Amino acid sequence: MGAHQSREDLDLSDAESDSESQDTNRDESESEDTYGTPLSNSHTSDQKQDCLPKTPSSVDEVESRLKALKLKYNNNPNPNPTNAVKLFLHVGGHTSKSKWVVSEKLVPYAFVKTSSSTDDEDEDEEEGSNPNSWWVLKIGSKVRAKIDENLQFKVFKTERRVDFVANGVWAIKFFSDGEYAVFTKKYEECLFENTYKYEANDENKLKVYGKDFIGWAKPEAADDSMWEDADEMRTPPNPKVKGVEMGNNLTEEFEEAAADGGAIQSLALGALDNSFLVSDSGIQVVRNYSHGIQGKGIYVNFDDGRFSGRKVTANSSYSTPRKALLMKAETNMLLMSPVNEGKPHSRGLHQFDIEAGKIVSEWRFEKDGADISMRDITNDSKGAQIDPSGSTFLGLDDNRLCRWDMRDRKGLVQDVVNESTPVLNWTQGHQFSRGTNFQCFATTGDGSIVVGSLDGKIRLYSISSMRQAKTAFPGLGSPITHVDVTYDGKWILGTTDTYLILICSLFTDKDGNTKTGFAGRMGNRISAPRLLKLTPLDSHRAGANKKFRNAQFSWVTENGKQERHLVATVGKFSVIWNFQQVKDGSHECYQNQVGLKSCYCYKIVLKDDSIVDSRFMHEKFAVSDSPEAPLVVATPLKVSSFSISSSRLQM
């Protein structure tokens, strides 16, 4: 269940040496077989005659036989055909026996445009002949894959090598720098066209990204000064705190089984005394400690939509909450359940009084007298859940962004005193007429809002208006499924299925003042984002359910405090990045890359079951010998707490 090191760095030269040795032996064997060996005297003269090699009848035949011998001397200075590579396959999984083996010593590759998902149609189509066609990469007869982010391409420029995932983990090596450059350039062009349905030229890149974000299309020309400025403005490190890279031993690890046999569905961490595990049968209360979370022995069961202390019955109509939001100094929790299975939208929510251990209100979402739905809710700001007077929260639907108030218009808190369901007051917001396709949102320390969309766009809204975004970052082609932001609003972290995107929101206005994109239009000095990815080997090892989920910063709720780490969930992995390392432009991951800078330096916590959620506890629970508060990892049947200085987190 600890961290593991990727074995992608195994030297391909070992596989090449084995291959060359086998080929030499095979060549010698073929030479002997072709021209025969002395026969024993027991053979008849007829047998000898039949077995002896025939005399070549022409010079051409002699030449062809010499070529067949594969002799070491070769008069052809360039024996490799056009678009040829050496193909390797990784075998052995993540074991001590894992290694790269040569699959093909010399094999052609091709970028083919097709509209078929099988090998039946492999002929190049004429440009524009089929608007529904896409580019695929073919390497001999063993690799045929659509060009998209699922390939998890990783380049090694100095080795002229590219690794990727396509029903296995593969590597290709090129025979010259020029061939490597031609391949990577063509791959980027095909990826752009498959993603945006436009030919990859400057005009279309301007159309996709906009003139202010051209650095996203041409990262080599992007202004990264803000990354460096932000790095200089970071909180000075505490000399008493040892860094993760120093390899400290495991200090503490606690494991708590899910109570009452319920499968954990979500995790609600508190910044005060308690945290909560929401399962499909009830809520388990756990205690916050500096070493993690442990049970208090308190558990409240669901019963037909209510909490009653009795077990949920087979006839219960209660829908398991998929979202739990703490409020009012963490004495209340809002629970939102989906109307339909498989979709997050809800038409209302339940208010659970934690101290009383029961539902006190059932709320309905309504606007202008009509019921509406919400797909997500969140607190007004990063620290709002610890405010005892808080009565408002934010709501998000596909085309709506709003603030709800649990008080009625006379200033009184509504309560369930009869069968009628109280209505939440829409106090602020906007219903967009066009398809914004909002998916997720988060808030900063001052209440500014970041929203992620289906088209990959990330919008920033100030605390004063939800009608128009101050800044809208273009999408990279993948839907944003989760979004987070630092307390100070300087950094935004978006989650997609195959990568995380880290954006710096800082810019300098016309008066020379440094601001965030929440406060004003950023202009054209916008830094290119950085991507956080798994290596092809780790992506493949993550299994079929290898989508990134719920990437978040570590948790601070005070000005002047700096988030130290990022964590995301992928299948059975909790993946942790050092935030400072990701921001460092001189970091080795960023050298000799193609396209946007991508960071592959992370630590993995591996669990035996798929992970529901991974989150850092509030920074106040960090102890003196650890650089970070404990990491809490929840699976359906148990929740574990890890110290960030744990040996299990070593690379």
C-alpha positions in Angstrom: 0.0 0.0 0.0 3.0 2.3 -0.2 4.5 4.5 -2.8 6.2 2.9 -5.8 8.8 4.1 -8.3 8.0 4.0 -12.0 10.3 1.6 -13.9 10.1 3.6 -17.1 13.7 4.6 -16.7 15.0 1.1 -17.2 17.6 1.4 -19.9 16.4 0.4 -23.3 20.0 -0.5 -24.2 19.7 -3.7 -22.2 16.8 -4.8 -24.5 18.8 -3.7 -27.5 21.8 -5.7 -26.4 19.7 -8.8 -25.9 18.1 -8.3 -29.3 21.5 -7.8 -31.1 22.9 -10.9 -29.4 19.9 -13.0 -30.5 20.0 -11.6 -34.0 23.7 -12.4 -34.3 23.1 -16.0 -33.3 20.1 -16.2 -35.6 22.2 -14.9 -38.5 24.9 -17.4 -37.9 22.3 -20.2 -37.7 20.7 -19.0 -41.0 24.1 -19.0 -42.7 24.8 -22.5 -41.7 21.3 -23.6 -42.7 21.5 -21.9 -46.1 24.8 -23.3 -47.2 24.8 -26.7 -45.4 27.3 -28.5 -43.2 29.4 -31.6 -43.9 27.3 -34.7 -43.9 28.3 -38.0 -42.2 29.6 -40.9 -44.4 26.5 -42.9 -43.7 24.6 -40.7 -46.1 24.2 -41.9 -49.7 25.7 -39.8 -52.5 22.2 -39.0 -53.7 21.4 -37.5 -50.3 24.6 -35.5 -50.4 23.7 -34.2 -53.8 20.3 -33.2 -52.6 21.5 -31.5 -49.5 24.5 -29.6 -51.0 23.8 -26.0 -52.0 23.2 -25.3 -55.6 25.6 -23.2 -57.6 24.3 -19.7 -58.1 23.3 -19.2 -61.7 23.9 -15.4 -61.9 25.6 -12.5 -60.2 22.2 -11.2 -59.1 21.5 -14.4 -57.4 24.9 -14.3 -55.6 24.1 -10.7 -54.5 20.7 -11.7 -53.2 22.2 -14.5 -51.2 24.8 -12.3 -49.7 22.1 -9.9 -48.7 20.2 -12.8 -47.1 23.3 -13.6 -45.0 23.0 -10.2 -43.2 26.8 -9.9 -43.0 28.2 -7.2 -40.7 29.7 -5.3 -43.6 27.2 -3.3 -45.5 27.8 -0.9 -48.3 24.5 0.9 -47.7 25.3 3.9 -45.4 21.6 4.3 -44.6 19.8 0.9 -44.3 16.8 2.3 -42.5 13.7 3.0 -44.6 11.7 6.2 -44.3 9.6 6.6 -41.1 11.2 3.6 -39.5 11.6 3.1 -35.7 12.7 0.5 -33.2 9.7 -0.7 -31.2 9.9 -1.9 -27.6 7.3 -3.4 -25.4 7.3 -3.3 -21.6 6.6 -6.7 -20.0 6.5 -7.9 -16.4 4.2 -5.2 -15.0 5.4 -3.5 -11.9 7.5 -6.4 -10.6 11.2 -7.0 -10.1 11.2 -8.9 -13.5 9.7 -6.0 -15.5 11.8 -5.0 -18.4 11.7 -3.6 -21.9 12.0 -6.1 -24.8 12.5 -5.4 -28.5 9.3 -6.1 -30.3 10.5 -5.0 -33.8 14.1 -4.0 -34.6 13.0 -2.0 -37.7 9.3 -1.2 -38.3 7.6 1.6 -40.3 5.1 4.0 -38.7 2.4 6.1 -40.3 -0.1 8.8 -39.4 -3.3 7.7 -41.0 -6.6 9.5 -41.3 -9.6 7.2 -41.0 -13.2 7.0 -39.9 -13.0 3.3 -38.9 -12.3 2.0 -35.4 -10.9 -1.2 -36.8 -8.1 -2.2 -39.1 -10.6 -2.5 -42.1 -10.0 1.0 -43.3 -6.3 2.0 -43.2 -6.0 3.9 -46.4 -5.3 7.7 -46.1 -8.5 9.7 -46.8 -8.4 12.9 -48.8 -8.2 16.0 -46.7 -11.7 17.1 -45.8 -13.4 14.2 -47.5 -14.9 13.0 -44.2 -15.5 15.6 -41.4 -16.0 12.7 -39.0 -12.5 11.2 -39.6 -9.6 11.3 -37.2 -5.9 10.6 -37.1 -4.5 7.3 -35.9 -0.9 6.2 -35.3 0.1 2.9 -36.9 3.4 1.2 -36.1 3.7 -2.0 -38.2 1.0 -4.5 -37.5 1.2 -4.2 -33.7 0.1 -0.7 -32.8 -3.0 1.1 -34.1 -4.4 3.8 -31.9 -6.4 7.0 -32.1 -4.2 10.0 -31.4 -5.5 11.6 -28.2 -4.5 12.2 -24.6 -5.3 8.6 -23.7 -2.0 7.6 -25.4 -0.2 9.3 -22.5 2.7 10.3 -24.8 5.9 11.0 -22.9 9.0 12.2 -24.9 12.7 11.8 -24.1 14.4 14.1 -26.5 18.0 13.3 -25.6 17.3 9.6 -26.1 15.2 10.2 -29.3 12.5 8.1 -27.6 8.7 8.3 -27.1 6.7 6.1 -24.6 2.9 5.6 -24.8 0.0 3.4 -23.8 -2.0 1.4 -26.4 -3.2 -2.0 -25.1 0.2 -2.2 -23.4 3.1 0.1 -22.7 5.3 0.8 -25.8 8.4 2.8 -26.6 9.8 3.8 -29.9 13.4 5.0 -30.6 14.4 7.0 -33.7 17.6 6.7 -35.6 18.3 10.4 -35.9 17.4 13.7 -34.2 15.7 14.8 -37.4 13.4 11.8 -37.6 12.5 12.3 -33.9 11.7 16.0 -34.6 9.5 15.2 -37.7 7.5 12.6 -35.7 6.8 14.7 -32.7 5.8 17.7 -34.8 3.4 15.6 -36.8 2.0 14.0 -33.7 1.3 17.5 -32.2 -0.5 18.5 -35.4 -2.6 15.4 -35.5 -3.5 15.8 -31.8 -4.6 19.4 -32.4 -6.8 18.4 -35.3 -8.3 15.4 -33.5 -9.1 17.6 -30.5 -10.5 20.7 -32.2 -11.5 19.5 -35.7 -9.3 22.2 -37.2 -6.1 21.9 -39.2 -3.1 22.8 -37.0 -2.0 26.2 -38.4 -1.5 29.6 -36.8 -4.8 30.9 -38.0 -6.8 28.0 -36.4 -4.7 28.1 -33.2 -5.6 31.8 -32.9 -9.3 30.9 -33.4 -9.2 28.2 -30.7 -7.1 29.9 -28.0 -7.6 33.6 -28.7 -4.9 36.2 -29.1 -4.4 36.6 -25.4 -3.7 32.9 -24.9 -1.4 32.2 -27.9 1.3 31.1 -25.4 -0.9 28.1 -24.7 -0.6 27.1 -28.3 3.1 28.0 -28.5 4.5 27.3 -25.0 8.1 28.0 -26.2 7.0 31.6 -26.8 5.0 31.9 -23.6 5.8 34.4 -20.8 6.6 32.4 -17.7 7.8 35.3 -15.7 4.8 35.2 -13.4 5.6 31.6 -12.4 9.0 32.8 -11.3 7.6 35.9 -9.6 5.1 33.8 -7.7 7.9 31.4 -6.8 9.8 34.4 -5.2 6.7 35.5 -3.3 6.2 32.1 -1.7 6.2 31.7 2.0 9.7 31.1 3.3 10.3 27.4 4.3 10.4 26.6 8.0 13.9 25.4 8.8 12.5 23.1 11.5 10.4 21.2 9.0 12.1 18.5 7.0 11.2 18.1 3.3 9.6 15.0 1.9 12.6 14.5 -0.4 14.8 13.8 2.7 13.3 10.3 3.0 11.9 10.4 6.6 10.6 7.2 8.0 6.9 6.5 8.5 5.8 8.3 11.6 2.1 7.3 12.0 -0.5 5.5 10.0 -4.1 4.8 11.1 -6.8 2.8 9.5 -10.5 3.0 10.3 -13.0 0.5 9.0 -16.3 1.8 7.7 -18.9 1.4 10.4 -22.0 -0.7 10.1 -20.9 -2.3 6.9 -21.8 0.7 4.7 -19.7 1.6 1.7 -18.1 5.0 2.0 -19.4 7.4 -0.7 -17.9 10.7 0.2 -15.5 12.3 2.7 -16.3 15.6 4.6 -13.2 16.7 6.4 -13.5 19.2 9.2 -11.1 21.9 10.3 -12.3 21.8 13.9 -12.9 18.7 16.0 -14.6 16.2 13.7 -14.7 14.8 10.2 -17.4 12.7 8.6 -17.7 9.6 6.4 -20.9 9.5 4.4 -21.8 6.0 3.4 -24.8 4.4 1.6 -26.3 3.6 5.0 -25.5 6.5 7.2 -22.9 9.0 8.5 -19.9 8.0 10.6 -18.3 10.6 12.9 -14.6 10.5 13.3 -12.2 12.6 15.5 -9.5 14.8 14.0 -6.0 14.3 15.4 -2.5 15.5 14.4 -1.8 11.9 13.2 -5.0 11.5 11.2 -8.7 10.7 11.9 -10.1 8.0 14.2 -13.6 6.8 15.0 -15.6 8.2 17.9 -18.1 5.4 17.9 -20.9 7.6 16.7 -22.9 6.5 13.7 -26.3 7.6 12.5 -28.2 5.4 10.0 -30.4 6.5 7.1 -34.0 5.4 7.2 -36.3 6.2 4.3 -34.8 9.7 3.8 -34.4 10.4 7.5 -31.7 9.8 10.1 -33.2 7.7 13.0 -30.6 5.4 14.5 -32.2 2.4 12.9 -30.8 0.5 10.0 -31.9 1.3 6.4 -34.5 -1.2 5.2 -34.8 -3.0 1.9 -37.9 -0.9 1.1 -36.1 2.4 1.8 -36.5 5.0 -0.9 -33.6 7.2 0.4 -31.0 8.1 -2.2 -27.5 8.0 -0.9 -26.0 11.6 -0.7 -23.2 12.2 -3.2 -22.3 15.6 -1.8 -21.8 16.6 1.8 -21.1 20.2 2.8 -20.2 21.4 6.3 -21.6 24.7 7.5 -22.2 26.8 10.7 -18.9 26.1 12.4 -19.2 22.5 11.3 -22.3 21.9 13.4 -24.5 21.4 10.3 -24.2 19.4 7.1 -26.0 19.9 3.8 -26.6 16.6 2.0 -27.4 16.5 -1.7 -28.7 13.4 -3.4 -29.1 12.9 -7.2 -32.6 12.6 -8.7 -31.5 10.0 -11.2 -28.8 7.4 -10.9 -25.7 8.2 -12.8 -26.4 12.0 -12.9 -25.4 14.5 -10.2 -28.4 16.8 -10.6 -30.6 17.3 -7.5 -33.8 19.3 -6.9 -33.2 19.9 -3.2 -31.1 18.9 -0.2 -31.3 17.9 3.4 -29.9 19.9 6.4 -28.5 17.6 9.0 -27.9 19.0 12.5 -24.8 17.1 13.7 -25.2 17.9 17.4 -28.9 16.7 17.4 -28.1 13.8 15.1 -31.1 14.3 12.8 -32.5 16.1 9.8 -33.9 19.5 10.7 -34.8 20.8 7.2 -35.5 19.5 3.7 -34.9 22.3 1.1 -36.2 22.8 -2.4 -34.4 24.6 -5.2 -36.7 27.1 -6.8 -36.5 30.2 -9.0 -39.3 32.5 -10.1 -41.8 29.9 -8.8 -40.4 27.0 -10.7 -38.5 24.0 -9.4 -34.9 23.9 -10.7 -32.0 21.5 -10.3 -28.4 21.9 -9.1 -25.5 19.7 -10.0 -23.1 20.9 -7.2 -22.9 23.1 -4.1 -20.0 24.6 -2.3 -19.2 27.0 0.5 -19.1 30.8 0.0 -15.4 30.8 0.6 -12.5 28.5 1.6 -13.0 29.0 5.3 -16.8 29.5 5.3 -17.5 26.2 7.0 -16.0 27.3 10.2 -18.0 30.5 10.4 -20.8 30.0 13.0 -23.1 32.6 11.4 -23.0 31.3 7.8 -26.4 30.7 6.3 -25.6 31.0 2.5 -23.9 28.7 0.1 -23.2 28.6 -3.7 -25.0 26.4 -6.3 -24.1 25.3 -9.8 -26.0 23.8 -12.6 -25.2 23.3 -16.3 -26.1 26.9 -17.1 -26.6 28.5 -13.7 -24.3 30.0 -11.0 -26.0 31.3 -7.9 -26.0 31.9 -4.2 -28.7 30.3 -1.9 -29.9 31.6 1.4 -31.5 29.4 4.1 -33.1 32.4 5.8 -36.5 33.5 4.8 -37.1 37.1 3.6 -38.0 38.2 7.1 -34.6 37.2 8.3 -35.7 34.0 10.1 -34.2 30.6 9.4 -36.8 28.3 7.8 -37.5 25.0 9.5 -39.5 21.9 8.7 -42.6 22.3 11.0 -45.1 20.6 8.7 -45.1 18.6 5.5 -44.4 21.6 3.2 -40.8 21.8 2.0 -39.2 25.2 2.5 -37.8 27.0 -0.5 -34.2 28.3 -0.6 -34.0 31.9 -1.6 -32.1 32.7 -4.8 -30.2 35.8 -3.6 -27.6 36.3 -6.3 -26.6 34.7 -9.5 -27.2 34.3 -13.2 -29.0 31.9 -15.5 -27.0 31.8 -18.8 -29.0 31.6 -22.0 -26.3 29.8 -24.0 -24.8 26.4 -23.2 -22.0 27.0 -20.7 -22.1 23.4 -19.6 -20.7 24.1 -16.2 -19.4 21.0 -14.4 -17.7 22.0 -11.2 -16.6 25.0 -9.1 -14.6 26.1 -6.1 -14.0 29.3 -4.1 -11.0 31.3 -2.9 -10.5 32.7 0.6 -12.3 35.9 -0.3 -15.2 34.2 -2.0 -14.1 34.6 -5.7 -15.3 31.7 -7.8 -13.6 29.4 -10.4 -15.8 27.3 -12.6 -14.8 24.4 -14.9 -16.8 23.4 -18.0 -17.5 20.5 -20.3 -15.5 22.1 -23.1 -12.4 22.5 -20.9 -12.8 26.2 -20.3 -12.1 27.6 -16.8 -13.8 30.8 -15.8 -13.0 33.2 -13.0 -15.7 35.3 -11.3 -15.1 38.1 -8.9 -16.9 38.3 -5.5 -19.0 41.2 -6.9 -20.6 39.6 -10.0 -21.6 36.2 -11.2 -22.9 37.5 -14.5 -19.7 37.9 -16.5 -16.4 36.1 -15.9 -13.4 38.4 -15.4 -11.1 35.8 -17.1 -11.9 32.8 -19.2 -9.1 30.3 -19.9 -9.4 28.3 -23.1 -9.9 24.6 -22.9 -7.3 22.1 -24.0 -9.9 19.7 -25.4 -10.8 17.7 -22.3 -13.7 18.3 -19.9 -12.9 19.8 -16.5 -14.4 17.3 -14.0 -13.2 19.0 -10.8 -11.5 22.3 -10.0 -9.8 23.7 -7.0 -8.0 27.0 -6.2 -5.5 28.2 -3.6 -6.7 30.3 -0.7 -5.1 33.5 -2.2 -6.5 32.8 -5.7 -3.1 32.8 -7.4 -3.2 29.1 -8.6 -6.0 27.0 -10.2 -6.0 23.3 -10.5 -8.3 21.6 -13.0 -8.9 17.8 -13.2 -9.5 16.0 -16.5 -9.6 12.3 -17.1 -6.0 12.0 -18.3 -4.1 15.0 -16.8 -4.3 17.8 -14.3 -3.9 21.4 -15.5 -2.2 24.0 -13.2 -2.8 27.6 -14.1 -1.2 30.8 -12.7 -3.8 33.5 -12.5 -1.3 36.4 -11.8 -0.8 39.3 -14.2 0.5 42.8 -14.1 -2.0 45.6 -14.9 -1.3 48.8 -16.9 -0.3 50.6 -13.7 2.3 47.9 -12.8 0.3 46.3 -10.1 0.2 42.5 -9.7 -3.3 41.1 -9.6 -5.2 37.8 -10.1 -7.5 37.0 -13.0 -10.4 37.2 -10.5 -9.9 41.0 -10.1 -9.5 42.0 -13.7 -8.9 41.1 -17.4 -5.5 39.6 -17.7 -4.5 41.0 -21.1 -1.9 39.2 -23.2 0.8 38.5 -20.7 -0.7 35.2 -19.7 1.6 32.4 -18.7 1.1 29.0 -20.3 -0.3 26.3 -17.9 1.6 23.3 -16.7 0.3 19.7 -16.9 0.6 17.0 -14.2 0.5 13.5 -15.7 1.2 9.9 -14.9 4.0 8.2 -16.7 2.7 5.7 -19.4 3.8 2.8 -17.1 1.9 4.1 -14.1 -1.1 5.0 -16.2 -1.3 1.5 -17.5 -0.7 0.0 -14.0 -3.6 2.1 -12.6 -5.9 -0.3 -14.4 -9.1 0.1 -16.4 -10.5 2.9 -14.1 -7.5 5.1 -14.6 -9.2 8.5 -14.8 -8.0 11.3 -12.6 -10.5 12.5 -10.0 -10.9 15.3 -7.5 -7.4 16.9 -7.6 -7.0 19.3 -4.8 -4.5 21.5 -3.0 -3.6 20.9 0.6 -5.9 22.9 2.8 -5.2 26.3 4.3 -7.7 29.0 5.5 -5.5 31.9 6.4 -3.7 34.6 4.5 0.0 34.2 4.3 -0.1 30.4 4.5 1.0 28.5 1.4 -0.4 25.2 0.1 2.5 22.7 -0.1 1.1 19.7 -2.1 -1.4 18.6 -4.6 -3.3 15.3 -4.5 -5.5 13.4 -6.9 -7.1 10.0 -7.2 -6.6 7.5 -10.0 -8.1 4.1 -9.5 -6.3 2.5 -6.6 -3.7 5.4 -6.5 -3.5 8.5 -4.5 -1.0 10.6 -6.4 0.9 13.5 -4.6 2.9 16.3 -6.2 5.2 18.7 -4.4 3.6 22.1 -5.3 6.9 24.0 -5.1 8.6 21.5 -7.4 5.8 21.8 -10.0 6.2 25.6 -10.0 10.0 25.4 -10.4 10.7 26.1 -14.1 14.2 24.7 -13.9 12.9 21.3 -12.7 14.3 18.4 -14.6 10.9 17.2 -15.8 10.5 20.3 -17.9 13.8 20.0 -19.9 13.6 19.0 -23.6 9.9 18.6 -23.6 7.5 19.0 -26.5 4.4 21.2 -26.1 3.2 22.4 -22.6 5.5 21.6 -19.7 4.4 18.4 -18.0 5.5 17.2 -14.5 5.9 13.5 -13.9 7.6 13.7 -10.4 5.1 12.5 -7.9 4.5 9.9 -5.1 1.9 7.2 -5.1 0.0 5.7 -2.2 -1.4 2.4 -3.4 -4.5 0.8 -1.8 -6.1 -2.6 -2.3 -9.4 -1.1 -3.5 -10.5 1.7 -5.7 -10.2 5.0 -3.8 -13.2 7.2 -3.1 -11.4 10.3 -2.2 -7.9 11.6 -1.1 -7.6 14.8 0.8 -5.2 16.6 3.1 -6.4 17.6 6.6 -6.4 21.2 7.6 -2.9 22.6 7.9 -3.3 23.2 11.7 -3.0 19.4 12.1 0.6 19.4 10.7 3.1 18.4 13.4 6.6 19.8 13.9 8.4 17.0 12.2 6.2 16.9 9.1 5.9 19.4 6.2 2.2 18.8 5.8 -1.0 17.8 7.6 -1.9 14.1 7.3 -3.3 12.7 4.1 -6.7 11.0 4.4 -7.4 8.2 1.9 -10.9 6.7 1.8 -11.8 3.5 0.1 -15.4 2.0 0.2 -14.7 -0.1 3.3 -12.0 1.8 5.2 -10.3 5.1 5.7 -6.5 5.5 6.2 -4.4 8.4 7.5 -0.8 8.9 6.2 2.0 11.2 7.3 3.5 13.0 4.4 6.9 12.1 5.7 6.0 8.5 5.6 8.5 6.1 3.9 5.5 4.8 2.0 5.5 8.1 0.1 9.0 7.8 -1.1 9.5 7.8 -4.9 
